[in-house]
Amino acid sequence: MMPLLVGEQTNLSRAFLYWEFHENGGARAIRKDNWKLVQTGMSQSIPNPPELFDLQADPGESSNLASQHPDLVQELLTLLDQARFPHPNHDWNPVLLP
């Protein structure tokens, strides 16, 4: 993101945004292109299934498309785990679902 912030030309086709929250059972999310994947219940032994949204077609995130795009869900779950840098004060272990 730094090249973009300082005004340099860059190809962001592989860029994504990652964020997580530890309140209310823990949640994490990633946005890549028009897709957003959200997973809640991260502090549980088995987190809730991920939800996938097409933000261009559904900016209100009302239609979960995870079952229609399992390969994309797996790709984004992998990116979620790669993007995370655990901290001892926030010790929930993300779990990849099959």
CNS distance restraints for C-alpha pairs under 8 A (distance, minus, plus):
assign (resid   1 and name CA) (resid   5 and name CA) 6.32 0.50 0.50
assign (resid   1 and name CA) (resid  15 and name CA) 7.81 0.50 0.50
assign (resid   2 and name CA) (resid   6 and name CA) 6.26 0.50 0.50
assign (resid   3 and name CA) (resid   7 and name CA) 6.22 0.50 0.50
assign (resid   3 and name CA) (resid   8 and name CA) 5.00 0.50 0.50
assign (resid   3 and name CA) (resid   9 and name CA) 7.01 0.50 0.50
assign (resid   3 and name CA) (resid  10 and name CA) 6.53 0.50 0.50
assign (resid   4 and name CA) (resid   8 and name CA) 5.62 0.50 0.50
assign (resid   4 and name CA) (resid   9 and name CA) 6.83 0.50 0.50
assign (resid   4 and name CA) (resid  10 and name CA) 6.53 0.50 0.50
assign (resid  13 and name CA) (resid  33 and name CA) 7.52 0.50 0.50
assign (resid  14 and name CA) (resid  32 and name CA) 7.70 0.50 0.50
assign (resid  15 and name CA) (resid  32 and name CA) 6.66 0.50 0.50
assign (resid  15 and name CA) (resid  33 and name CA) 7.97 0.50 0.50
assign (resid  16 and name CA) (resid  30 and name CA) 6.82 0.50 0.50
assign (resid  16 and name CA) (resid  31 and name CA) 5.52 0.50 0.50
assign (resid  16 and name CA) (resid  32 and name CA) 4.57 0.50 0.50
assign (resid  16 and name CA) (resid  33 and name CA) 7.31 0.50 0.50
assign (resid  17 and name CA) (resid  30 and name CA) 5.47 0.50 0.50
assign (resid  17 and name CA) (resid  31 and name CA) 5.15 0.50 0.50
assign (resid  17 and name CA) (resid  32 and name CA) 6.70 0.50 0.50
assign (resid  18 and name CA) (resid  28 and name CA) 7.55 0.50 0.50
assign (resid  18 and name CA) (resid  29 and name CA) 5.82 0.50 0.50
assign (resid  18 and name CA) (resid  30 and name CA) 4.47 0.50 0.50
assign (resid  18 and name CA) (resid  31 and name CA) 6.66 0.50 0.50
assign (resid  18 and name CA) (resid  80 and name CA) 6.92 0.50 0.50
assign (resid  18 and name CA) (resid  83 and name CA) 6.94 0.50 0.50
assign (resid  19 and name CA) (resid  28 and name CA) 5.75 0.50 0.50
assign (resid  19 and name CA) (resid  29 and name CA) 5.49 0.50 0.50
assign (resid  19 and name CA) (resid  30 and name CA) 6.52 0.50 0.50
assign (resid  20 and name CA) (resid  26 and name CA) 7.35 0.50 0.50
assign (resid  20 and name CA) (resid  27 and name CA) 5.52 0.50 0.50
assign (resid  20 and name CA) (resid  28 and name CA) 4.02 0.50 0.50
assign (resid  20 and name CA) (resid  29 and name CA) 6.23 0.50 0.50
assign (resid  21 and name CA) (resid  26 and name CA) 5.42 0.50 0.50
assign (resid  21 and name CA) (resid  27 and name CA) 5.17 0.50 0.50
assign (resid  21 and name CA) (resid  28 and name CA) 6.27 0.50 0.50
assign (resid  22 and name CA) (resid  26 and name CA) 4.08 0.50 0.50
assign (resid  22 and name CA) (resid  27 and name CA) 6.41 0.50 0.50
assign (resid  22 and name CA) (resid  90 and name CA) 7.03 0.50 0.50
assign (resid  23 and name CA) (resid  27 and name CA) 7.84 0.50 0.50
assign (resid  24 and name CA) (resid  41 and name CA) 7.93 0.50 0.50
assign (resid  25 and name CA) (resid  40 and name CA) 7.17 0.50 0.50
assign (resid  25 and name CA) (resid  41 and name CA) 4.96 0.50 0.50
assign (resid  25 and name CA) (resid  42 and name CA) 6.13 0.50 0.50
assign (resid  25 and name CA) (resid  43 and name CA) 5.26 0.50 0.50
assign (resid  25 and name CA) (resid  44 and name CA) 7.07 0.50 0.50
assign (resid  26 and name CA) (resid  40 and name CA) 5.98 0.50 0.50
assign (resid  26 and name CA) (resid  41 and name CA) 5.39 0.50 0.50
assign (resid  26 and name CA) (resid  42 and name CA) 4.74 0.50 0.50
assign (resid  26 and name CA) (resid  43 and name CA) 5.56 0.50 0.50
assign (resid  27 and name CA) (resid  38 and name CA) 7.27 0.50 0.50
assign (resid  27 and name CA) (resid  39 and name CA) 5.60 0.50 0.50
assign (resid  27 and name CA) (resid  40 and name CA) 4.17 0.50 0.50
assign (resid  27 and name CA) (resid  41 and name CA) 6.09 0.50 0.50
assign (resid  27 and name CA) (resid  42 and name CA) 5.68 0.50 0.50
assign (resid  28 and name CA) (resid  38 and name CA) 5.91 0.50 0.50
assign (resid  28 and name CA) (resid  39 and name CA) 5.45 0.50 0.50
assign (resid  28 and name CA) (resid  40 and name CA) 6.52 0.50 0.50
assign (resid  28 and name CA) (resid  42 and name CA) 7.63 0.50 0.50
assign (resid  28 and name CA) (resid  80 and name CA) 7.91 0.50 0.50
assign (resid  29 and name CA) (resid  36 and name CA) 7.00 0.50 0.50
assign (resid  29 and name CA) (resid  37 and name CA) 5.47 0.50 0.50
assign (resid  29 and name CA) (resid  38 and name CA) 4.34 0.50 0.50
assign (resid  29 and name CA) (resid  39 and name CA) 6.29 0.50 0.50
assign (resid  29 and name CA) (resid  80 and name CA) 7.44 0.50 0.50
assign (resid  30 and name CA) (resid  36 and name CA) 5.62 0.50 0.50
assign (resid  30 and name CA) (resid  37 and name CA) 5.38 0.50 0.50
assign (resid  30 and name CA) (resid  38 and name CA) 6.72 0.50 0.50
assign (resid  30 and name CA) (resid  76 and name CA) 7.11 0.50 0.50
assign (resid  30 and name CA) (resid  80 and name CA) 6.60 0.50 0.50
assign (resid  31 and name CA) (resid  35 and name CA) 5.62 0.50 0.50
assign (resid  31 and name CA) (resid  36 and name CA) 4.34 0.50 0.50
assign (resid  31 and name CA) (resid  37 and name CA) 6.53 0.50 0.50
assign (resid  32 and name CA) (resid  36 and name CA) 6.50 0.50 0.50
assign (resid  34 and name CA) (resid  54 and name CA) 5.67 0.50 0.50
assign (resid  34 and name CA) (resid  55 and name CA) 5.30 0.50 0.50
assign (resid  34 and name CA) (resid  56 and name CA) 5.77 0.50 0.50
assign (resid  35 and name CA) (resid  52 and name CA) 6.99 0.50 0.50
assign (resid  35 and name CA) (resid  53 and name CA) 5.72 0.50 0.50
assign (resid  35 and name CA) (resid  54 and name CA) 4.85 0.50 0.50
assign (resid  35 and name CA) (resid  55 and name CA) 5.96 0.50 0.50
assign (resid  36 and name CA) (resid  52 and name CA) 5.76 0.50 0.50
assign (resid  36 and name CA) (resid  53 and name CA) 5.21 0.50 0.50
assign (resid  36 and name CA) (resid  54 and name CA) 6.59 0.50 0.50
assign (resid  36 and name CA) (resid  55 and name CA) 6.82 0.50 0.50
assign (resid  37 and name CA) (resid  50 and name CA) 6.55 0.50 0.50
assign (resid  37 and name CA) (resid  51 and name CA) 5.56 0.50 0.50
assign (resid  37 and name CA) (resid  52 and name CA) 4.49 0.50 0.50
assign (resid  37 and name CA) (resid  53 and name CA) 6.41 0.50 0.50
assign (resid  37 and name CA) (resid  73 and name CA) 7.26 0.50 0.50
assign (resid  37 and name CA) (resid  76 and name CA) 6.90 0.50 0.50
assign (resid  37 and name CA) (resid  77 and name CA) 7.99 0.50 0.50
assign (resid  38 and name CA) (resid  50 and name CA) 5.60 0.50 0.50
assign (resid  38 and name CA) (resid  51 and name CA) 5.21 0.50 0.50
assign (resid  38 and name CA) (resid  52 and name CA) 6.55 0.50 0.50
assign (resid  39 and name CA) (resid  47 and name CA) 7.31 0.50 0.50
assign (resid  39 and name CA) (resid  48 and name CA) 6.28 0.50 0.50
assign (resid  39 and name CA) (resid  49 and name CA) 6.41 0.50 0.50
assign (resid  39 and name CA) (resid  50 and name CA) 4.48 0.50 0.50
assign (resid  39 and name CA) (resid  51 and name CA) 6.32 0.50 0.50
assign (resid  40 and name CA) (resid  47 and name CA) 6.37 0.50 0.50
assign (resid  40 and name CA) (resid  48 and name CA) 5.52 0.50 0.50
assign (resid  40 and name CA) (resid  49 and name CA) 7.69 0.50 0.50
assign (resid  40 and name CA) (resid  50 and name CA) 7.40 0.50 0.50
assign (resid  41 and name CA) (resid  46 and name CA) 7.70 0.50 0.50
assign (resid  41 and name CA) (resid  47 and name CA) 4.70 0.50 0.50
assign (resid  41 and name CA) (resid  48 and name CA) 5.38 0.50 0.50
assign (resid  42 and name CA) (resid  46 and name CA) 7.46 0.50 0.50
assign (resid  42 and name CA) (resid  47 and name CA) 4.83 0.50 0.50
assign (resid  42 and name CA) (resid  48 and name CA) 7.32 0.50 0.50
assign (resid  42 and name CA) (resid  92 and name CA) 6.35 0.50 0.50
assign (resid  42 and name CA) (resid  93 and name CA) 7.28 0.50 0.50
assign (resid  42 and name CA) (resid  94 and name CA) 6.43 0.50 0.50
assign (resid  43 and name CA) (resid  47 and name CA) 7.04 0.50 0.50
assign (resid  43 and name CA) (resid  92 and name CA) 5.18 0.50 0.50
assign (resid  43 and name CA) (resid  93 and name CA) 7.46 0.50 0.50
assign (resid  46 and name CA) (resid  95 and name CA) 7.36 0.50 0.50
assign (resid  47 and name CA) (resid  94 and name CA) 7.81 0.50 0.50
assign (resid  47 and name CA) (resid  95 and name CA) 7.11 0.50 0.50
assign (resid  49 and name CA) (resid  97 and name CA) 7.51 0.50 0.50
assign (resid  50 and name CA) (resid  66 and name CA) 7.05 0.50 0.50
assign (resid  50 and name CA) (resid  73 and name CA) 7.55 0.50 0.50
assign (resid  51 and name CA) (resid  64 and name CA) 5.50 0.50 0.50
assign (resid  51 and name CA) (resid  65 and name CA) 6.99 0.50 0.50
assign (resid  51 and name CA) (resid  66 and name CA) 5.56 0.50 0.50
assign (resid  52 and name CA) (resid  64 and name CA) 5.27 0.50 0.50
assign (resid  52 and name CA) (resid  65 and name CA) 5.14 0.50 0.50
assign (resid  52 and name CA) (resid  66 and name CA) 4.78 0.50 0.50
assign (resid  52 and name CA) (resid  73 and name CA) 6.97 0.50 0.50
assign (resid  53 and name CA) (resid  58 and name CA) 6.92 0.50 0.50
assign (resid  53 and name CA) (resid  61 and name CA) 5.76 0.50 0.50
assign (resid  53 and name CA) (resid  62 and name CA) 7.81 0.50 0.50
assign (resid  53 and name CA) (resid  63 and name CA) 6.49 0.50 0.50
assign (resid  53 and name CA) (resid  64 and name CA) 5.60 0.50 0.50
assign (resid  53 and name CA) (resid  65 and name CA) 5.91 0.50 0.50
assign (resid  53 and name CA) (resid  66 and name CA) 7.66 0.50 0.50
assign (resid  54 and name CA) (resid  58 and name CA) 5.62 0.50 0.50
assign (resid  54 and name CA) (resid  59 and name CA) 7.35 0.50 0.50
assign (resid  54 and name CA) (resid  61 and name CA) 7.54 0.50 0.50
assign (resid  54 and name CA) (resid  65 and name CA) 7.66 0.50 0.50
assign (resid  55 and name CA) (resid  59 and name CA) 4.44 0.50 0.50
assign (resid  55 and name CA) (resid  60 and name CA) 7.50 0.50 0.50
assign (resid  55 and name CA) (resid  61 and name CA) 6.81 0.50 0.50
assign (resid  58 and name CA) (resid  62 and name CA) 6.69 0.50 0.50
assign (resid  58 and name CA) (resid  63 and name CA) 7.01 0.50 0.50
assign (resid  65 and name CA) (resid  69 and name CA) 6.50 0.50 0.50
assign (resid  66 and name CA) (resid  70 and name CA) 6.06 0.50 0.50
assign (resid  66 and name CA) (resid  73 and name CA) 6.26 0.50 0.50
assign (resid  69 and name CA) (resid  73 and name CA) 6.30 0.50 0.50
assign (resid  70 and name CA) (resid  74 and name CA) 6.22 0.50 0.50
assign (resid  71 and name CA) (resid  75 and name CA) 6.21 0.50 0.50
assign (resid  72 and name CA) (resid  76 and name CA) 6.13 0.50 0.50
assign (resid  73 and name CA) (resid  77 and name CA) 6.08 0.50 0.50
assign (resid  74 and name CA) (resid  78 and name CA) 6.16 0.50 0.50
assign (resid  74 and name CA) (resid  96 and name CA) 7.92 0.50 0.50
assign (resid  74 and name CA) (resid  97 and name CA) 7.94 0.50 0.50
assign (resid  74 and name CA) (resid  98 and name CA) 7.91 0.50 0.50
assign (resid  75 and name CA) (resid  79 and name CA) 6.37 0.50 0.50
assign (resid  76 and name CA) (resid  80 and name CA) 6.10 0.50 0.50
assign (resid  77 and name CA) (resid  81 and name CA) 6.40 0.50 0.50
assign (resid  77 and name CA) (resid  96 and name CA) 6.46 0.50 0.50
assign (resid  78 and name CA) (resid  82 and name CA) 6.25 0.50 0.50
assign (resid  78 and name CA) (resid  96 and name CA) 7.47 0.50 0.50
assign (resid  79 and name CA) (resid  83 and name CA) 5.98 0.50 0.50
assign (resid  80 and name CA) (resid  84 and name CA) 6.38 0.50 0.50
assign (resid  81 and name CA) (resid  94 and name CA) 6.84 0.50 0.50
assign (resid  86 and name CA) (resid  90 and name CA) 6.99 0.50 0.50
assign (resid  86 and name CA) (resid  91 and name CA) 6.88 0.50 0.50
assign (resid  87 and name CA) (resid  91 and name CA) 6.51 0.50 0.50
